[in-house]
Amino acid sequence: MKKSKKIIISIISLFVVSVITVSSILLYPSYQTLGDEYYQTSLDELEGAIRNPLMGHLAPLGTDWSPVPDTIEEFSKFLKDRPYGTLFRQYFNWIELEYDVSSDFDYFLSHAETKLKNLEKYNIKAIPRVILNWPGKEDEYNGIYWPVDMNDYDYDSTQFRERLELMVQKMGRAWDNDPRIAYIQMGIFGQWGEQHTPSPSSDMQQYAADLFNEHFKNKLIMVRYPTSDFFQNNNYGLYWDEWGSDTQWSVWDRIDMVVSPEYKDRWKTAVFGGENTFNQAFDPGLNGGRFKTFGYNTTFTAEQAFTEKIPEIMKYLGLTHTNHVEMVMTPSYTSLRDSAKIGFDVVQSFMGYRMVIGDVKYTKNVTNNALNVELDITNKGCSPFYYDWNIALSLLDTKTKQPVYTQVFDNISTMDIMPGEDWDIQQAKFTVPPQTHTLSQTFNIPESIKKGKYILAVTMLDPAGMVPAARFANNTQVKGGYTALGYVGVNKKIWFPEYNHFLNFSEKNDYANDISIRYYKNLAMFETFDIVTESGISSAYIEFDKPYKVMSAETVWNNMPDYELWVSADGENWQKGGNLITAKNNTGRNIISKSNVKYVKLSFEENSTAILKTFNIYGE
């Protein structure tokens, strides 16, 4: 008897109801032309800081006094007084995610969503922390956030272990593939979720760590103390409570352990962040932080910190490779003098990653469809780019600045471009400088691209939409998240390839307040596709409850098979959803950018055997 081909599919659907079925022209000395074929230049680094995702000064969002704005216009006004923020720490009280044992996953999603909506429109990502106790908090629950059917402060019972397992399952299911989530602060235990008062036992730490490791495969986890079993036995980062505090650095919390021989390389794969000691100084009615900052005998206001004490801030950034710090805990930055704002910008320019393009060389006039591009990239920040994003090349229309062609560079990820290491306090620099990465590739320009002059640009693509969502730190910025390398001719000879960026006054932007780039949310996530095809081509069809604008798809496999992705409005007329792009860890991505999509199809060749671990579809 002949076996029939089959695809066995088990689904978890998030956020949408889904079903699935089987079956002016100036010349500058820095530019030079290499004959008629190539153009070579060296781009200048941007003076100043950039509002880039997954790093930097945290935005004071998600609190009673500063909710997430509802519109781009409101957010634009909000950002002018609170520059740079693309991250914010969001507390989730356990009881608002689970009132009692009957609160299911839909209950969790609906209540969590109230604090996460619209973030993708603003290019913001949240760092959630689930807490059970906020001492002194006067609210409906008086600061005690245990579910109503559990005993407060009962961290050791069998009931607590069972409920913790259910909670972490929900957290992982909802947030591990949600692009709106940046990193996870474990929280849960003790006051403010800071894992003290009380501190979890070693046995409970192992139990909780096992749960988080099982249910978070994609997001990086942060814990409170380097002295804990959490940190020492797992690849976790830290959230430093009073960032820059000398007391916490070497006495109380022993943050200095992160530069010890045993843990000095942890920053390369685990994220470090925190909140500062001079936080309340932004409020004119308060006077500095609580602890002796930077080893001195007095507290410092933020004004002093960002003027007099920049070397100390840079020291701690360099030693710990800090990715983000919540430098304020009050509604605005407006109390800072202009001199302090300069220091605030200096800190943003070093904290986290800072990708700078140096030397560039490319085919000046494309006549045979082959565009050769070579460019150098250096990370001049202090931390890595912790997630796997693609670096892409685009041809932009010179008038609209919209892409007519986009393709990624092969065999390179933002994760590969590391900063320097081994910070020298006296010299205020890394003794091991960052390695410059050279990207070199030949791009096949489709014949469908019209003859003409284009802006040749690069960008970093957020997988959630495969759209530009981070900027390189160069001064040839183009609206929409692109960095121009120069002009290029496609079947048209151009004489002046330099990009005259400062002639485009209409594009001048305050990159501390840039709202021209964004990403997209996860419309649906499916898990555990067991793909088995014996003969012929087999397909898996996904039907949405209504048409959506679908921007991209992402698949993660145990061993990625050959497949194609198709989209359709009616289930009959199919369009290919872009070329497959390979990424790290058996991940495939497709740039789609199609509206009115109701069906998505994966097609596999015969004799395909694989496990599709996750299938994410991004759009709106």
Disulfide bonds with the S-S distance in Angstrom:
none
